[in-house]
Amino acid sequence: MSKKVVLIDGHSILNRAFYGVPVLTNSEGLHTNGIYGFLNIMFKAIEEEQAETLIVAFDLKAPTFRHKMYEAYKGTRKPMPQELHEQVPVLKEVLRAMGIPIVTKEGYEADDILGTLSRMGEEKGYDVTVISGDRDLLQLATEKVKISIPKTKAGGTQVENYFAEDVLKTYQVTPTQFIDLKALMGDTSDNIPGVPGIGEKTATKIITAYGSIEAAHEHVDEIKPARAANNLREHYDMAVMSKKLAAIDTHVPIEMPETSDGLENIYSEAAYQIMKRLEFKNILNRFNQEEMNVPVLSAAVEIQDENEQRQKIFKAMGESMISLHPVCEDGICGLVLAYGDEAFWMPAASTDALKAMAGWFDGHPQMAAMGLKAGLHYLPLTESDNILDVSLMAYLLNPLKDSYDYDDIARDYLGMTLPSRADLYGKKTLSEILSEDKEKAMTWLGYYAALPLKAANLLKSALEKEEMWELYQKVELPLSFSIYRMETAGIQVEREALKDYGNHLVGRIQELEKEIYALAGEEFNILSPKQLGTILFDKLHLPYGKKTKTGYSTSAAVLEKLQDEEPIARLVLEYRQLTKLKSTYADGLANFISEDGRIHGKFHQTITATGRISSTEPNLQNIPVRVELGRRIRKVFVPKEGCLFVDADYSQIELRVLAHMSGDENLIEAYKQAEDIHRMTASQVFHTPLEEVTSQQRSNAKAVNFGIIYGISSFGLSQGLSITRKEAEVYIKQYFAAYPKIKDFLDGLVAEGKAKGSVYTLFHRKRPIPELSSSNFMQRSFGERVAMNSPIQGTAADIIKIAMIRVDRKLREKGLKSRLVLQIHDELLIEAAMDEVETVKQILHDEMSHAAELKVPLEIDINTGTDWYEAK
């Protein structure tokens, strides 16, 4: 059996991977998507080809003869994006660590090196596979040399393979004639000019008829069409030059690298350490970690005897720091405890037994935890306790991560690579894994307990260095307790009212269907974009029809353009909104009502990059407010008997934050005078006396006010207000003239983001913005909008969190029965006992208005009601 050799075109495959894999960066901010994609293609090739030898060829920076020839003709090659350029040396470092030979030669391109190596391999009797995204290499195909071209299709990578016979079958020319074909038709991506006016179809006819450019030129008078003949006659010198450019040199003065070890040692410890730095978790799983000298944490030791459990806990109380986690899932309850270098799993017979066991820790020492909020159901802790929640701390240090589990923190802060729970268990439950493989269960429980202990002080030091320790202590940690109490309280839902709401939606949806069908002249699937597009643009010939690969676009933006002129567009928009309301809320909410008649939703602190709290199971923060029927869903949320809802909402908090942070005197003064800020802005922007501002001008000014916070462009504003881009530019220019310090402030945020890589809220919450260093204009523009908005939105989020903590604390300090049941963005909802309503209103006003001391007053709108709709 012949030896299998795989040759890879380094820059070509890296380039293909860079554009084919979504943007990835590691904790150091290094772009890694090209490297990640390259390695996956490489591993796949090794496995599928059963390769014994693998060699990677790269271009050198030094100009090759092709560069020089082409530059004499016109221009130079397009420069490589910086995000890709920075990955080239790192990829080479990875390959060297894996013992994979890299071949370069000054004055020659990777194509020439691959051509030479493939010839050498074939002469030695090897089976050779050349992997490249460049079809120029098809000229190298023989019976023994296969050219593999990875191609992205439907989100996955497929490989096209070509031996010599495949080239002939696909392109109707031999591999050698492929050079002439490429030279005639040209290739701008590879800087081959070709002959003007001759495309692939004509070039193929010419080469299949005459065999070469030279032979075709000898019979140029016979070539059809006449235009092609004239072009070849006139530009023959260009065709000859293009052939030289397209031809690969297969006799580069190089030696084939010695690869006697084959690919046995690619999973080396040096490669493992680099993969760890790059954070390629899936690739790390390919390594045998037992051979990598990976630092590991101790597995947990199971302690079942109650007396022995007490002894371990008694010893723990004398330690300077412990890590403690209640676990209660799938019918399994227990505590995982770690101190020193030991970890223990202490099963409990029931939930009550678990709470009793956790109660032994009353008066505990400093505690490290992970995802503290979940453990508060069982642990006797308060906000005043000295707790280091490593998940919260890691989130503050980098809020762009997807998760903050023990394996993420071990990788990012301890330089350790630990298998995740999914790596150990797959989708199995704790109960299943305890019965099937107790050793794996103890490994996971040990990691879960010991990691916070190892990482806590390191993360604390990092927060202190970033000036975010106070944010953790005074905001995020106490907030966990407030959220826990809010989730535990839940909010009551009237099942019958929810059912009636659903029936009402069904009735209106059916009415809309009939009206839409009547206007369309036929029945169709209204929720099918393809069918809707055909009705709107092919049948009814409505404007703004824009075809995509899958049909006409029927996005909300398109329908909103049409709705004022075409009734069917307005009806379809309403139909979409109501069907979503029905599935998400009328039907969906019922699944979340507990036995106590209340929904105990989940609120998360570590999801959003700006610091806002997010809501799931169900998401109560996404209830539509534009449509009256959407707002009416709030009617099904009611206080328990003997209570009333008190709702408090910050008025224009982000604009007020903008006024404070920018220091703009005009905006500050407007708020101090309690002016209608949108009317005031309209007066300034449109040069209209305050009393003469029209409702339309006020509406437009409102769009500008809020748009400025989100870094809106003239194009975005023109779309939102249905005005020309030029008019929008004037609005924005006049806005900045009216509030001159705001532009300086926003420009300063972008400059700070570019200089520091991050921007900060008033409370020093960090928001990294890697997009600001991107060479891609769209990504940079996005980064600039984020830089302008995040400090404002993040500061508003910090303020509502502080208010929430203070309100919750004051309710408890006063011994009130009233309790916080919901936080939705800038709004707090209290279920207040009837005899405590006025006290609750005063607490809300005092604590919310003084959550932050700004240069403008924090205004609070407070309402009461017998349901959430009425209170809002």
NUVODREN-378648 format. One record per residue: x, y negated, z of N, C-alpha, C in turn. Coordinates in steps of 0.2 Angstrom, whole numbers, plus 5000, padded with zeros to 4 digits. Layout:
N
XYZXYZXYZ/...
END
This chain:
872
500450065000500050005000500449945000/500349894996500749834995500649795001/501249755003501249705008500749645006/500349625011499949575010500249505013/500249455008500549395010500049335009/499949295014499449235013499849175013/499749135008500049065008499549015008/499648965012499148915014499348845012/498948805008499148735006498948695012/499448675016499348635022498948575022/499148525018498748465018498048475015/498048515010497348525006496848555011/497048605015496548635019496448595025/496948555028496848515033496348455031/496448435025496048375023495248405022/495248465019494548495019494248505025/494548525030494348535037494148475040/494548425039494448355042493748325040/493548335034492948305031492348355032/492548415034491948465034491748475041/492248465046492048475053491848405057/491348405061491148345064491748315068/491748255070492248215073492348255080/492948275081493148295088493748265091/493748245097494348215100494448255107/495048255109495148285116495148235121/495348245127495348205133495848145132/496348155128496848105127496648055121/496048075118495848025112496148055106/496448105105496748135099496248165095/496148145088495648175084495948245082/495448295083495648365082495248405077/494748375074494348415070494648445064/495148415061495548445055495948505057/496248495063496648555066496148615067/495648595071495148655073494848685066/494648645061494448685055494948725052/495548695051496148725048496248795051/496248795058496448855062495948915061/495248885061494748935059494748965053/494948925047495048955041495649005041/496148985044496749025044496649095048/496249095053496149155057495649195053/495149165049494749205045495149235039/495549205037496049225031496449285033/496749275039497149335042496749395043/496149385046495749445047495449475041/495249435036494849465030495449495025/495949465025496549485020496949535024/496849545030497349595034498049575032/498149515033498849485031499349515036/499949525033500549545037501049485037/500949435032501449375032500949315031/501149265034500749195033501249145032/501249105027501649045026501248985024/501448925027501048865026501548815022/501348785017501748735013501448665014/501848615015501648545016502048505011/501648455009502048395005502448355010/503048325007503448285011503248215009/503348165013503248095012503648065006/504248095005504648074999504248074993/504348024988503948034982504248094978/503748124975503948184970503948154963/504148194958504148174951503448154949/502948194952502248174950502048104952/502248084958502048024961502347964956/502947984954503347934950503047924943/502847984940502547984934501847944934/501547964939500847934939500847854941/501347834945501447764947501647724941/501947754936502147724930501547714926/501047754927500447754923499947704926/499747714932499347664936499347684944/499447634948499247644955499647704959/499347714965499647764969499047804972/499247854975498747894979498347854984/497747874986497347844991497747864998/497847815002498147835008497747875013/498047915017497747965021497447925027/496747935029496447905035496947915041/496947865046497347875052497147935056/496547945057496247995061496548065058/496648075051496848135049497648135049/497948075048498648065048498948095054/498648075060498948085067498848165068/498448205064498348275066498948315062/499248285057499748325053500348355058/500648305061501248335066500948385071/500348375074500148415079499948485076/499648485070499548555067500248585066/500748555063501348585062501648605069/501548575074501748595081501448655083/500748665082500348725083500648785079/500748775073501048825068501748855071/502148805072502848825075502748865081/502348845086502248885092501948955091/501548955085501349025083501849065079/502349035078502849075074502749075067/502349035064502149035057502548995053/502949015048503448975044503048915041/503348865041503148805037503748785032/503548775025503948765020503848695017/504348655016504348595013504948585009/504948545004505548535000505548464997/506048424998506048354996506048354988/505548304986505448304979504948344976/504648394980504148434977503548434981/503048454978502348454982502248524984/501748524989501548594991501348644986/501048614980500748654975501348694972/501948654971502548684968502848744972/502848724979503048774984502648834984/501948824984501548884984501648924977/501748884971501848924965502448964965/502948934968503648974968503549034973/503249024979503249074984502749134981/502249114977501749164974502149204969/502549174965502949204960503449254963/503749234969504249274972503949334975/503349324978502949374981502749424976/502549404971502249454965502849494963/503449464962504049494959504249544964/504149534971504349584976503749644976/503249634972502749684973502149674978/502149614981501649594986501049584983/500449594987499849564985499849494989/499749444985499749374987499049334987/498849304992498249264992498549194994/498349144989498449074990497849034992/497849004998497248975000497348894999/496848864996496948794994496248764992/496148704993495548674991495648644984/496248644981496448614975496348664969/495948654964495848704959496448704954/496848654954497448654950497848724951/497748754957498148814959497848874955/497248864952497048924948497448944942/497948904940498448924935498948974938/498948984944499449034947499149104948/498449104946498149174947498349224942/498549284945498749344941498349404943/498549464941498249524944498449534951/498949504953499249514960499149454964/499049394961498949334965498249314965/497949304971497249284971497249214974/496849174971496749104973496149104977/496149084983495549074987495349004989/494748984987494548914988493948904993/494148884999493548875004493048825002/492448835002491948785000491348785005/491148725007490648715012489948715009/489548765011488848775008488448785014/487848745014487348755019487648755026/488148705028488348705034488948755036/489048805032489548855033490048855028/490648895029491148895024491148965020/491048955014491149015009491749005005/492049065003492649064999492549094992/492749054987492749074981493449104979/493449164977494149204975494249214968/494849204965494949204958495649244957/495549304954496149324950496149304943/496549324939496649294932495949304928/495749364929495049384925494549344928/494549324934493949274937494049204934/494649184933494749114930494449114923/494649164919494349174912493649174912/493349214916492649224916492249164918/492549124923492249064925492349004921/492948994919493148934915493248944907/493149004905493249024898493949014896/494449004900495148994898495549034903/496149054901496649094905496949044910/497249074915497549034920498048984917/498449004912498948964909498648904905/498048924902497648874898497348824903/497248844909496848804914497248734915/497948734914498348674914498148624908/498048654902497848614897497148584898/496748624900496048604902496048544906/496348554912496448504917496748434914/497248444910497548384907497148354902/496748384898496248354894495648314897/495348344902494848314906495048264911/495648274914495848234919495548254926/495848224931495648234938495848174942/495348124943495548064947495748084954/495448134957495648154964496348174965/496648204959497348224959497748184955/497548124953497948074949498148104942/497748134939497848164932497448124928/497748074924497248024920496848064914/497148114911496748144906496648104900/496248124895496048084889495448054890/495347984889494747954890494247984885/493547994888493048014884492948084883/493448124885493448194885493248224892/492648254892492448284899492548364899/492348394904492448464905492248504899/491648494897491248534892491648524885/491848464883492248454877492948484877/493248474883493948504884493948574884/493448614887493348684887493348704879/492848674875492848694868493448684865/493848634866494448624862494948674864/495048694871495548734873495448804871/494748824871494548894869494648904862/494648854858494648854850495448854848/495848814852496548804849497048834854/496848844860497348874865497748824869/497948764866498348724870498248654867/498448604871498448534869498848524862/499448554862499848544856499548564850/499248634851498948664845498348624843/497948594848497348554846497548494842/498148464845498348404841498548414834/498848474833499048494826498348494821/497848514824497148524821496648474823/496948414824496548354827495948334822/496048344816495548324811494948374811/495048434813494548484813494048474820/494348434825493948434831493348394831/492748424834492148394834491948384841/491648324843491448274839492048224837/491848184832492448144829492748094835/492248074840492548034845493048064849/492948134851493448164854494148174850/494048184844494648194839495048124839/494648064839494948004839495347984845/495048004851495347994857495948034859/495948104856496548144857497048114853/496948094847497448064842497748004845/497347954848497547894850497947904857/497647954861497947954868498348024869/498648044864499048114864499548104869/499948044869500448044874500248054881/499648024883499348034889499148104891/498948134886498748204886499348254888/499948234885500548274886500848254893/500748194895500948174902500548204907/499848204906499348244910499548314911/499748344906499948414906500548424910/501048384910501648384914501448374922/500948334923500648314930500348374932/499948414928499548464930499848534931/500448534928500848604928501148604935/501148664938501448674944502148714943/502648684946503348714945503348774950/503548834946503548894950504348914951/504748864950505448884951505848834956/505448814961505748764966506348804970/506948764971507548794974507348804981/507048864983506848874990506948954991/506948974997506949044999506349065002/506049125001505549145005505649165012/505349135017505549135024505549215026/505949225031506049295034505449295039/505049345038504449355042504349425044/504949455047504949525049504549545055/504349495059503949505065503249505063/503049475057502349475054501949425058/501349445060500949405064500749425071/501249475073501049505080501149455085/501549395085501649355090501349285089/500849275085500549215084500149185091/499949235095499549215101500049215107/500549165106501049155111500849105116/501249115122501149065127501148995125/501648975121501748905119501148885115/500848935111500248915107499648905111/499648945116499148945121499148875125/499648855127499748785130499548725126/499648735119499448675115498748685114/498448745113497748745112497348725118/497648735124497348705130497348635130/497848605127497948525127497448505122/497348535117496848515111496148535113/496048575118495348585121494948635116/495348675113494948725108494748785112/494248775116494048835120493848895116/493548895111493348955107494048995105/494548955103495148985100495549015106/495448975112495849005118495649075120/494949095118494749155119495049215115/495449195110495749245106496349265110/496649225115497249245118497149295124/497549335125497549375131497849335137/497349315141497549265146497949295152/497849365153498249395158499049395156/499149385149499849385147500149315147/499649265148499849195147500149155153/500149195158500349165165499949105166/499249115165498849055167498649055174/498748995177498548995184497849005185/497649045190496949065191496749055198/496049045199495849035206495649105208/495649115215495449175218494749195217/494549255215493949285215493649285222/492949275223492649275229492649345232/492649345239492649405243491949405246/491549465245490849465247490849485255/490449445259490449455266489649465267/489449525269488749535270488549535278/489049555282488849555289488749485292/488249475296488049405298488549385303/488849425307489349405312489949385309/490149415303490749405300490649335296/490049325293489849265290489949205295/489749215301489749155306490549145307/490949195308491649185309491949145304/491849165297492149125292491849055292/491249045293490948975294491348935299/491348975305491648935311492448915309/492748965306493448945303493448885299/492948885294492848835289492848765292/492448765298492348695301492948665304/493448705304494148675307494548655301/494348665295494748645289494648575287/495148545284495048475282494548465277/494548515273494048505267493748575265/493148585264492848645262492448635255/492348685252491848685246491248735248/490648705246490048745248489548735243/489248795241488748795236488248845237/487548825238487048865239486848895232/486748955232486548985225485849025226/485349005222484749045223484449045216/484449105213484249115206484049185205/483549195201483349265199483249315205/483049285210482949325216483549335220/484049305219484749315222484849255226/484949255233485149195236485749205240/486149155241486749165245487149095245/487749095249488149035249488849055246/489149015242489849025241490248975244/490748995248491148955252491848955251/492248905250492948905249493348855254/493848885256494348835260495048865260/495548825260496248845259496248885252/496548945252496548975245496049035245/495549035249495049085250494349065247/493949115245493349105243492849165245/492249145247491849195250491149195247/490849255246490149255244489749285249/489249245252488849275258488149275256/487849335254487149345252486749325258/486149305256485549285261484949325259/484549345264484049395262483449355259/483349285259482849255257483049175256/482549135253482649065253482749035260/482249055265482249035271482949055275/483149115274483749135277484349095274/484349075268484849035265484848965268/484248935269484248875273484548875280/484348935283484648945290485348945290/485648985285486348995285486748925283/486448885279486648825277486648775283/486148785287486148745293486648755298/487048805297487648815302488148765300/488148725295488648685292488448615295/487948605299487848535301488448515305/488648455304489248425307489848455304/489848465297490348495293490948445292/491548465290492048425288491948395281/492448365278492348335272492248395267/491748375262491548435258491648415251/491848465247491848455240491348495237/491048475231490448505229490448495221/489948535218489948525211489148525209/488948475206488148465205487848465211/487948425216487748415223486948425223/486648385219485948375219485548445220/485748495216485448555216485448595223/486048575226486148605233485748575239/485548515237485148475243484548515245/484248555241483648595244483848635250/484448655251484648695256485148665261/485548615259486048595264485848535268/486048535274485848485279486348425278/486248385272486748335271486348265271/486748215272486448145271486948105267/486648045265487047995261487747975264/487747975271488247955275488848005275/488648065273489148125274489748105268/490348135270490948125266490948185261/490648175255490548225250490848205243/491248245241491548235234491248285229/490748255225490448295220490848285213/491248335212491748335206491348325199/490748345199490448335192490248265191/490048235197489848165196490448115195/491048135198491648105198491948105191/491948165188492148185181491748145176/491048135177490648105173490848025173/490947995179491147925179491847915175/492247965176492947955172492847955165/492448005162492348005155491548025154/491147975153490447995152490248015145/490748025141490648055134490548125133/490748165139490748235138490048265138/490048325136489448365135489248395142/489748415146489648455152490148445157/490048455163490548445168490548505173/490548565170490548625174491248635176/491348695180492048705183492548715178/492348745172492848755167493048695164/492648645163492748585160493248545164/493148545171493548505175494248535176/494248605176494848635177495348625171/495048615165495448605159495648535159/495148485160495348415159495748385165/495748415171496148385176496648425180/496548495179497048535182497448575177/497348565171497748595166497648675166/497048695168496948765169496348785164/496448845161495948865156495548925160/494948915162494548965165493948985161/493749045161493149065157492549035160/492149015156491448985158491049045160/490449025163489949075165489749115159/489649075154489449115148489949165145/490549145146491149185144491149255148/490949245154490949305159490349345158/489749305158489149345158488749345152/488949305147488449295141487849265144/487249295142486649265144486349305150/486749345153486449385158486349345165/485849365169485749335175486249355180/486249315186486649335191486449405194/485849415195485649485197485849535193/485849535186486049585182486849595182/487249535182487949545183488149575189/487849555195487949585201487949665201/487349685198487249755198487649795193/487849755187488249795182489049785183/489249725185489949715185490149665191/490149695197490149645203490849605203/491349635200492049605199491949535195/491649545190491449485186491049435190/490549455193490149405197490549375202/491049415206491449385211491949335208/492149345202492649305198492249235197/491649235194491349175193491149135200/490949175205490749135211491349105214/491949145214492549115216492749055213/492749055206492848985202492448935204/491748945205491248895206491348865213/491648905218491748875225492448845225/492948875222493648855223493848795219/493548785213493748735208493648665212/493048645214492948585217493448565223/493648615227494148605232494848585229/495048615223495648605220495648535217/495048515214495048455210494848395213/494548395219494148335222494648275223/495148295227495648235228495948205222/496048245217496348225211495848175207/495248195207494748155204494648085208/494648095215494548035219495147985217/495748005217496347965215496247935208/495947975204495847945197495347885197/494747895201494247845202494547785205/494947795210495247735213495647695209/496047735204496547705199496047665194/495547685192495047655188494547605191/494647595197494247545201493547565201/493347635201492647655201492447695207/492947695212492747735218492147705222/492147635222491547605225490947625222/490947625215490347645211490147715213/490647755214490447825216490147825223/490447795228490247795235489547765236/489447705233488947665234488347675230/488447705224487947705219487747785217/488247815214488147885211487947935217/488347935222488247985227487647975231/487447915234486747905237486247915232/486347905226485747915221485547985220/486048035221485948105220485348115226/485448085232484948105237484248075235/484248015233483647985231483248015225/483648045220483348085215483148145217/483548175222483248245225482648235228/482548185232481948165236481348155231/481448115225480948105220480748165217/481248205215481048265212480648315216/480848315223480448355227479748335228/479648265229478948235229478548255223/478848245217478448255211477848205211/477448215205476948165204476348205202/475748185205475148225204474848215197/474548265194474248265188473548295188/473048255185472348285185472348335179/472248395180472148445175471648425170/471048415173470448405169470548335164/470848285168470948225164471448235158/471948285159472348305154472048335148/471648385150471248425145470748375141/470448325145470048285141470448235136/471048215139471448175134471648215128/471748285129471948325123471348325118/470748335121470148345117470048275113/470148215116470048155113470548145107/471248165108471748165103471548205097/471248265098471048315093470548285089/470048245092469448215089469748155084/470248115087470448065083470948095077/471348145078471748175073471348205067/470748235069470248255064469948205060/469848145063469548085060470148065055/470748055057471248035053471348075047/471348145048471448195042470948175037/470248165039469748155034469848095030/470048035033470247975030470847975025/471348015028471948025023471748065017/471448115018471248165012470848125007/470348075010469948035005470347995001/470847955004471247915001471747944996/471948004998472348044994472048084988/471348094989470948124984471048204984/471348224989471448304990471748314997/471648374999471948405005472648425004/473048415009473748435009474048435016/474648455017474948465024475248395025/474948355029475148285031475848285034/475948335038476648335041477148365037/477048385031477548405026477848345022/478448325024478748265020478748275013/478848335010478848345003478148335000/477648365003476948355001476748285001/476848255007476648185008477048135002/477648155001478048114996477748114989/477548174988477248184981476548154980/476148154986475548114986475648034985/476048014989476147944990476547914984/477047944981477447914976477347944969/477148004968476948034962476248024960/475848034965475048034963474847954964/474947924969474747864971475147804968/475747824966476247774963476347714968/476447724974476647674979477347654979/477447594981478147564980478647594986/479247584985479747604990479947674990/479747704984479847784984480647794983/480947824987481647844987481747914987/482047944981482148014981482748034984/482748094988483348124991483348194988/483848234990483948294987483348344988/482948334994482348374996481748344994/481748284990481148254989481148174991/480548144991480448074993480548065000/480848015002480947995009480247975012/480048005017479347975020479547955027/480047935029480247915036479847855038/479847845045479447795048479647725045/480247715043480447655041480147635034/480047695030479747685023478947675024/478647715029477947705030477747635033/478247615037478047545040478147495035/478547495030478547445025477847445021/477547505020476947515016476347495020/476347505027475747505031475347435030/475647385029475247325029474847315022/475147355017474847345010474347405009/474547465011474247525010473947565016/473347565016473047595022473247675024/473347705018473547775019474247785023/474647735023475347735026475247725034/474747675035474647665042474247725045/473847755042473447815045473947875046/474447885041474947935042475347925048/475547865049475947845055475647865061/474947845061474547855067474447935068/474347965063474248035063474948075066/475448055064476148085066476148065074/476048005076476147995083475648035087/475048045085474548075089474648155089/474848175083475048255084475648265088/476148215088476648225093476448215100/476048175101475748165108475348225110/475048255106474648315108475048375110/475548385105476048445107476448435113/476748375113477248355118476948345125/476348305125476048285131475448325133/474948315129474248345130474348425131/474748455127474848525128475448545132/475948505131476648515135476648505142/476248455144476348435151476048485156/475448525153475148575157475648625160/476148645155476648695157477048675163/477048615165477548585170477148575177/476548585177476148575183476248635188/476448615194476648665199475948685203/476048735207475448755211475148705215/475548655217475348605221475048545217/474948555211474548505206475048455204/475648455206476148405204476648425199/476948375195477448395191478148365195/478548415195479248405199479748405193/479848345190480248335184480948335186/481448345181482148345182482448275180/482848245184483148185183483948195183/484248165178484948185177485448125178/485948125181486448075182487048075177/487148135174487748145170487648155162/487148125160486948135153487148085148/486948025150486947965146487647925146/487947905141488547865141488547805145/487947775145487847705148487747705155/487547765158487447765165486647765167/486247765162485547775163485347845165/484847845170484647915172484147945166/484248005165483848035160483348085163/482848105159482248145162482148205157/482048265160481848325157481348365161/481048405157480548455161480048425165/479648385162479648355155479948285155/480048265149480348195148479848145149/479848115154479348065156479547995153/480147985151480447925149480247905141/479947955138479847945131479147945129/478747925134477947915133477947855128/477547865122477547805118477147755121/477347695120476947635123476647585117/476847595111476647555106475847575104/475647635104475047655103474647665109/474047635109473547635115473447705117/473347755113473247815115473847845118/474447825116475047845120475047825127/474947755127474947735134474447765139/473847785136473347815140473447885143/474047915141474247975144474447965152/474547895153474747885160474147885165/473547885162472947895166472847965170/473248015167473148085170473648085176/474048035177474548035183474247995188/474048025194473647995199474048005206/473947955211474147965217473748015221/474048045226473648095230473148055234/472648095237472048065241472348025246/472047965247472247915252472847875250/473047875244473547835242473447795235/473847745234473747705228474447705225/474447695218475147685215475347615215/475947595217476247535216476847535211/476747495206477247505201477647435201/478247435200478747375200479147385194/479247335190479547335184480047275183/480647275182481047225181480847185174/480847115174480647075169481247055165/481347085159481847065154482547065157/482647125161483247135165483947125160/483847155154484547155150484647085148/484147045146484246975144484546935150/484346945156484546915162485246935163/485446995162486147025163486546985158/486346975152486646945147486846875149/486346835151486346765154486946765159/486946815164487446805169488146825166/488246875163488846895160489146855155/488746825151489046775146489146705149/488846685155488846625158488646565154/488146585149487846535144487446485148/487546425149487246375153486446365150/486346365144485746355141485246415143/485546475142485046535144484946535152/485446525155485446525163484946475165/484946415162484446355164483746375162/483646405157483046425154482746475159/483046525162482846565167482746535173/483146495175483046455182482446415182/482246385176481646345175481046385174/481146455174480546505173480246495167/480646475161480346465155480146525152/479646525147479546585143480146585138/480546635139481246635136481146645129/480646685126480646695119480346635116/479946595119479646535116480246485116/480646485122481246435122481746445117/481846515115482346535110482046515103/481346525102481046505096481146425095/481046385100481046315100481746295098/482246325100482946315099483146335092/482946395090483146425084482846395078/482146375079481746355073481746275073/482046245078482046175079481346145079/480946175084480246165084480146145092/479746085093479546065100479246125103/479446135110479146195114478446205113/478046155114477346155114477046175107/477446165101477246185095477446245092/477846285096478046355094477446405092/477446435086476846475085477046545087/476446585088476546655090477046695086/477046685079477446715075478146695076/478346635077478946605079479246645085/478746645090478946675097479146745096/478746785092478846855090479546865087/479646825082480346825078480946815083/480846765087481346745092481446805097/480946835099480946895104481346945100/481246965094481647015090482346995090/482546925089483246905089483546915096/483146895102483446895108483646965110/483147015109483347085110483847115105/483747095099484247115094484947105096/485047045098485747015100486047065105/485647085110485947135115486247195112/485947225106486147285103486547275097/486847215097487347195091487047205085/486347175084486047185078486347145072/486347175066486647135060486047095057/486347055052485847015048485347065044/485647125042485247175038484747205043/484947225049484447255053483947205055/484047145056483547095058483147085052/483347075046482947065040482447125039/482647185041482247245040481747245045/481947225052481447225057480847165056/481047115053480647055053480347045046/480547095041480347085034480447025031/481046995032481246935029481946955025/482146905022482746915018483346915022/483946945020484546945024484746875025/484746835020484946765021484546725027/483946735027483546705032483746735039/483846805039484046835045484746805048/485246795043485846765044485746695047/485346655045485146595047484946595055/484446645056484146655063484746665068/485146715066485746735070486246675071/486346635066486846585067486546525071/485846515070485546465074485446485082/485446555083485346575089486046565093/486546585090487246575093487346495094/487046455090487146385090486846355097/486246395098485846375104486146395110/486446455110486746485116487446505114/487946455114488546455111489046505115/488946515121489446565125489246635124/488646645121488446715120488946755115/489046715109489446745104490146755106/490446705110491146715113491146775117/490646785121490546845126490546905122/490146915117490046975113490746995109/491046935106491646945103492146975108/492146945114492646965119492547035121/491947055121491847135123492147175118/492047155111492347195106493147195106/493347135108494147135108494347175114/494047175120494247215126494147285124/493647305121493547375119494147395114/494347355110494947375105495547375109/495647335114496247325117496347385123/495747395126495847445132495547515130/495147515124494847585122494247595126/494047545130493347555134493147485136/492447485138492147425140491847435147/491647385151491447395158490847355160/490447385164489947355167490147305173/489647265175489747215181490047255187/489847325187490047365193490647405191/490947395186491547425183491347495181/490747515179490647575176491047575169/491347635167491747635161491347665155/491447635149491147665143491747665138/492047725137492547735132492247725125/492547695120492347685113492847705108/492947775107493447795103493347775095/492747755094492547735087492847675085/493047635090493347565088494047575085/494347625085495047635082494947675076/494347695074494247735068494447695061/494647725056494847695050494147695046/493647725048492947725044492647665046/492347625041492047565043491447575047/491047625045490347635048490447655055/490947695057491147715064491347655068/491747615065492047555068491447505070/491047495065490447455066489947475072/489947545072489547575077489847565084/490547565084490947555090490847485092/490847435088490747365090490047355093/489547385090488847375093488847405100/489147465101489247495107489547455112/490147425110490547375114490147315117/489647295112489247235114488747255119/488447315118487847335121487947365128/488447415128488547455134488647415141/489047365141489147325147488447295150/488047275145487347245147486847305149/486847355145486347405146486547445153/487247455153487547495159487447455165/487547385165487447345171486747345173/486247345168485547345170485347415173/485747475171485647535173485847545181/486447505182486747505188486247475193/485947415191485547375195484947415197/484647455193484047495194484147545199/484747575198485047635202485047605210/485447545210485447515217484847505220/484347475216483647455218483347525221/483347575217483047635218483347665225/483947665226484247685232484047645238/484047575237483847535243483047545245/482647545239481947555241481847625244/482147675242482047745245482247735252/482847705253483147705260482647665265/482347605262481947565266481347595268/481047635263480447675265480547725271/481147755271481247805276481447775282/481847715282482047685288481347655292/480847635288480247605291479747665293/479947725292479547785294478847785290/478847755284478247755280478147825277/477447835276477247895272477347885265/477347825262477447815255478147835253/478147855246478747885243478847865236/479447865234479647855227479447915223/479047915218478947975214479147975206/479347915204479547905197480047845196/480547855192480947805190481047815182/480747765179480747765171481147695169/481747705167482147655164482147595170/481747535168481847485173481247475178/480947535179480247535182480347585188/480047565194479947615200479247625201/479047685203478347705204478247735211/477947695215477847725222477147745224/477047805227476447835229476347805236/475947755237475947715243475247735247/475347745254474747755258474347695258/473747695258473247645258473447585263/473647605269473747555274474447535274/474847555269475547535268475647495261/475147485258475247455251475647385251/475347345256475747275256476447285258/476547325263477247335265477647365259/477447405256477747435250477947385245/477447345243477547285238478047235241/478147225247478647175250479347215249/479347275251479947315250480247315243/479747325238479947325231480247265229/479847205231480047145229480747125232/480847135238481447115242482047155239/481947225239482547265237482747255230/482247255226482447255218482647185216/482447135219482647065217483347045220/483547085225484247075228484647135227/484547175222484947235220485647205218/485647145214486247115212486147045212/486647005214486646935214486846905208/486446885204486546855197486546785197/486746755192486646675191485946655189/485546705187484846695186484446745191/483846725192483446765197483246835193/483146885197482946955195482146955196/481746945191481046945192480747015192/480247025196479947085197479147085195/478947125191478147125190477947185194/477447175199477247225203476447225203/476247285201475547305200475347365204/474647365206474447425209473847455205/473747525206473147555202473047625205/472447645203472247715205472547775200/472847745195473247795191473847755188/474247785185474847755182474747705177/474247715173474047675168473747605171/473347615176473147555179473647515182/474147545185474647515189475147485185/475247505179475747485174475447425170/
END
